[in-house]
Amino acid sequence: MSDALLNTLAEALADLVTSVETADDDVLDLDTGVKWLESTAYILRRLPAADRRALDRLFRDAALREPPGPRRDELLQVSEGFGLTEDDHLVHCDLVESYVERLVALVREADPATPVPTCPGWTLADLVKHHAATHRWIEYLVRTRATERVEPTDGPLDPPGDPAAYADRLAESAELSLRTLRAADPDAPMWCFGADPHARFFPRRLLFEAVVHLADAELALGREPAPVEAGTAADGIDELLENVPYYSWVAERVARLGRDGASLRLTATDTGAAWTVTLGGGGFTWQRRAEGDATTTVDGTAADLLLLLYGRRPADDPRYAHTGDRTLLDAWLTATAL
């Protein structure tokens, strides 16, 4: 595609966006305009990081071709409105750091032998040891730019013998992994155990490991899980649905569900985002939208839906509203349990 065509398309999209954002209510329904922009933003945020940066530059160049004034100012906001100015790789790293700090602070003063009900058979010591080992494994994978599977036990784990030292071990492991991840090229191709074989896969995966395991520890200690920001939770649902087909033991269970054509819809009551999962062909497909009827629906906040999908909240929790065939939801949650 020529530079001229790229510049023209970017300028046309930027112009359309600013027209929608500045339209009067009697010209364009506000809710309709918001839905258009949110849908477009979602599509653009799925671009690889390098493409998002390129599109950001194209939008900025289009804005700067305008003379100084309100229109140029509006065009300069397009990239920010679409989230293109954020480096998702570094954002994920920063969020991992935040969640791990909270987990370390929580478990450091707790009894390591405390059972973790959401991870049957585990204690807090097992939970923290596992999460620290995951950081060490991922640091090794990214540092060596692994081109094929490396088992977690093949990396430099060497956990301390005293469970009371596991919290400090987790802090050290996260510091090590984040140093490597922040220095890595997000677009570097490499092996991963999910849908996106690039270095950027790993901080995103670590983020939702941390989100879920923090909730595990909080529940184990009789606390209500701290709220997860809606956008982060929605990305966590995306990430889970993207990667489930790559977890062979889960994919096999989903394949055994049958029920071709049956669909499960999740709707976030706080943001309006929706996910529709359709069974068929020995697996499933999913879309981040609500179109047509669904066999089963579940409504809840994005954060609560994320914890539901990870089995950290029961489906009959009053936070959720259901319609349709409840057995489909139960079958899906059982099949996708991690």
Long-range contacts (C-beta under 8 A, 24 or more apart in sequence): 6-58, 7-58, 7-61, 7-62, 10-55, 10-58, 10-59, 10-61, 10-62, 11-58, 11-62, 11-65, 13-40, 13-59, 13-78, 14-59, 14-62, 14-63, 14-75, 14-78, 15-75, 17-78, 17-81, 17-82, 18-71, 18-74, 18-75, 18-78, 21-74, 21-81, 22-74, 37-81, 39-289, 40-82, 41-81, 41-82, 41-83, 42-288, 44-82, 44-83, 44-84, 45-82, 45-83, 45-84, 45-88, 48-187, 48-198, 49-87, 49-88, 49-89, 49-186, 49-187, 49-200, 50-187, 52-84, 52-88, 53-84, 55-79, 55-84, 56-84, 56-85, 59-84, 87-186, 88-186, 88-200, 88-204, 89-181, 89-184, 89-186, 89-199, 89-200, 89-203, 90-182, 92-200, 92-203, 92-204, 92-206, 92-207, 93-178, 93-181, 93-182, 93-203, 95-207, 95-210, 95-232, 96-174, 96-178, 96-203, 96-206, 96-207, 96-210, 97-174, 97-178, 99-207, 99-210, 99-211, 99-214, 100-131, 100-135, 100-170, 100-171, 100-174, 100-210, 101-171, 102-214, 102-226, 103-128, 103-131, 103-170, 103-210, 103-213, 103-214, 103-217, 104-167, 104-168, 104-170, 104-171, 104-174, 106-214, 106-217, 106-218, 106-221, 107-166, 107-167, 107-170, 107-217, 108-167, 108-168, 110-217, 110-221, 112-163, 112-164, 112-166, 113-163, 114-220, 114-221, 115-220, 116-216, 116-217, 116-219, 116-220, 117-219, 117-220, 118-215, 118-216, 118-219, 118-220, 118-311, 118-312, 119-216, 123-163, 124-217, 124-220, 125-163, 125-166, 127-213, 127-216, 127-217, 127-220, 128-166, 128-167, 128-169, 128-170, 128-217, 129-159, 129-163, 129-166, 129-169, 130-213, 131-170, 131-209, 131-210, 131-213, 132-159, 132-166, 132-169, 132-170, 132-172, 132-173, 132-174, 133-157, 133-159, 133-173, 134-206, 134-209, 135-170, 135-173, 135-174, 135-176, 135-177, 135-206, 136-173, 136-176, 136-177, 138-177, 138-181, 138-202, 138-205, 138-206, 139-173, 139-176, 139-177, 139-180, 139-181, 141-190, 141-191, 141-192, 141-202, 142-177, 142-180, 142-181, 142-184, 142-190, 142-199, 142-202, 143-180, 145-188, 145-190, 145-199, 146-190, 146-191, 147-190, 147-191, 148-191, 149-191, 149-193, 150-191, 177-206, 178-203, 181-206, 193-243, 193-246, 193-247, 194-242, 194-243, 194-246, 195-242, 195-243, 195-245, 195-246, 196-242, 204-235, 204-239, 205-239, 205-243, 207-232, 207-236, 208-236, 208-239, 208-240, 208-306, 211-236, 211-306, 212-307, 212-310, 212-312, 215-307, 215-310, 215-312, 216-312, 219-312, 225-307, 225-312, 227-303, 228-302, 228-303, 228-306, 229-303, 230-268, 230-270, 230-271, 230-301, 230-302, 230-303, 231-271, 231-302, 233-268, 233-301, 233-302, 233-303, 233-305, 233-306, 234-268, 234-271, 234-273, 234-302, 236-306, 237-266, 237-275, 237-302, 237-305, 237-306, 237-309, 238-275, 238-288, 240-306, 240-309, 240-310, 241-275, 241-277, 241-286, 244-336, 245-283, 245-284, 247-338, 250-335, 250-336, 250-337, 250-338, 251-283, 253-334, 253-335, 253-336, 254-279, 254-283, 254-284, 254-332, 254-335, 254-336, 255-282, 255-283, 256-335, 257-331, 257-332, 257-335, 259-328, 259-331, 262-295, 262-296, 262-325, 262-328, 263-294, 263-295, 263-296, 264-294, 264-295, 264-296, 264-297, 264-298, 264-328, 264-329, 264-332, 265-290, 265-294, 265-296, 265-297, 265-298, 266-297, 266-298, 266-299, 266-300, 266-305, 266-309, 267-297, 267-298, 267-299, 268-299, 268-300, 268-301, 268-302, 268-305, 269-299, 269-300, 269-301, 270-301, 270-302, 271-302, 273-302, 277-332, 294-324, 295-324, 295-325, 295-328, 296-322, 296-323, 296-324, 296-325, 296-326, 296-328, 296-329, 297-322, 297-323, 297-324, 298-322, 298-329, 308-333, 309-333, 309-336, 310-338, 311-337, 311-338
